[in-house]
Amino acid sequence: MAKPNYSFEKRQRDIAKKKKKEEKRQRKAGTEPETEETTSPEQSEAIKNIVWPTQDKTE
């Protein structure tokens, strides 16, 4: 039977903690973490050009 590699597991936990802490720090600073899920410049421009319907309060 293989011997567990505790140092590898500890390192993975530490890396996960650092990543989570960095994301939280960026969230509190008001910046978006750099991920692949952020919108591209073309998508951002398209979102700005959306015309939302207004609700008229005529009674």
C-alpha positions as CSV (number, residue, x, y, z in Angstrom):
1,M,0.0,0.0,0.0
2,A,1.2,3.5,-0.9
3,K,2.3,5.9,1.9
4,P,0.2,9.1,2.0
5,N,2.1,12.3,1.0
6,Y,1.1,14.7,3.7
7,S,3.4,17.5,2.6
8,F,1.7,17.5,-0.9
9,E,-1.7,17.7,0.7
10,K,-0.6,20.5,3.0
11,R,0.9,22.5,0.1
12,Q,-2.4,22.1,-1.9
13,R,-4.4,23.4,1.1
14,D,-2.0,26.4,1.5
15,I,-2.2,27.2,-2.2
16,A,-6.1,27.1,-2.0
17,K,-6.0,29.3,1.2
18,K,-3.8,31.9,-0.5
19,K,-5.9,32.0,-3.6
20,K,-9.1,32.4,-1.6
21,K,-7.5,35.2,0.5
22,E,-6.3,37.0,-2.6
23,E,-9.7,36.8,-4.2
24,K,-11.3,38.2,-1.0
25,R,-8.7,41.0,-0.9
26,Q,-9.4,42.0,-4.5
27,R,-13.2,41.9,-3.8
28,K,-12.8,44.2,-0.9
29,A,-10.6,46.5,-2.9
30,G,-13.4,46.8,-5.5
31,T,-11.5,45.1,-8.3
32,E,-12.5,42.0,-10.2
33,P,-10.1,39.0,-9.9
34,E,-8.4,38.2,-13.1
35,T,-10.2,35.2,-14.5
36,E,-11.2,33.9,-17.8
37,E,-14.8,34.5,-17.0
38,T,-14.6,38.3,-17.3
39,T,-16.2,40.0,-20.2
40,S,-14.3,40.9,-23.3
41,P,-14.2,44.5,-24.5
42,E,-16.7,43.6,-27.3
43,Q,-19.1,42.1,-24.7
44,S,-18.7,45.2,-22.5
45,E,-19.5,47.5,-25.4
46,A,-22.6,45.4,-26.3
47,I,-23.8,45.5,-22.8
48,K,-23.5,49.3,-22.7
49,N,-25.6,49.6,-25.9
50,I,-28.6,47.6,-24.5
51,V,-31.7,49.8,-24.4
52,W,-33.8,48.8,-21.4
53,P,-37.6,49.5,-21.4
54,T,-38.7,52.2,-19.1
55,Q,-41.7,52.0,-16.8
56,D,-44.0,54.9,-17.4
57,K,-46.1,55.9,-14.4
58,T,-49.0,57.4,-16.2
59,E,-52.3,56.9,-14.5
